Amino acid sequence: RAGYERSLQLGDLGLGFQGVYFPDRPGHSFFRGNHDGPDACRAHPSYAKDFGMWNGVFIVAGGFSVDAKWRTPGLTWWPDEELNDADLHEMLAEYKDPKPKVVITHEAPFKMHQILKAGAVTRDPSAEQWGPARGNRTAFAMDEMLKIHLPELWIHGHWHLSLSFRLQKSLTTQFVCLDELEVYELDI
């Protein structure tokens, strides 16, 4: 992003789609979303990683495509868009010790899906075609992360909404959902 020395993009660059290119710029990194080819991302020199501590924050890549049935396998959708069960298990094990203050992910914990689904439908009534918030293994694993440790801040994308909230007044975690191209400045 222009004007910033460092940045982290939260996925859905379209890497792996025909004709999509992401330049390698020192200091500017990304992790994959559900609309990125996992192999293309991992091969890119600016790819942060799939999960774990990265520059003082804990990151988790991937997510579930509610629109997979309208996409083309291997071209606009990848069956390994989410981390597999073994990787999610390892991710949870890695999350226990550092107790990060900040978590940055593509998907959101399932506990947030009802709020996010309501916001998506309010913004775009066609989002109702996605059906009810039903969760996925990534979102459920993130619920487990919340049981292990509550970070101060959890930033995610995926839902294409601009929201900032707490699930409960007693919950110490501030959740921030970023819209497409939205920037959140973080001093770390």
Disulfide bonds with the S-S distance in Angstrom:
none
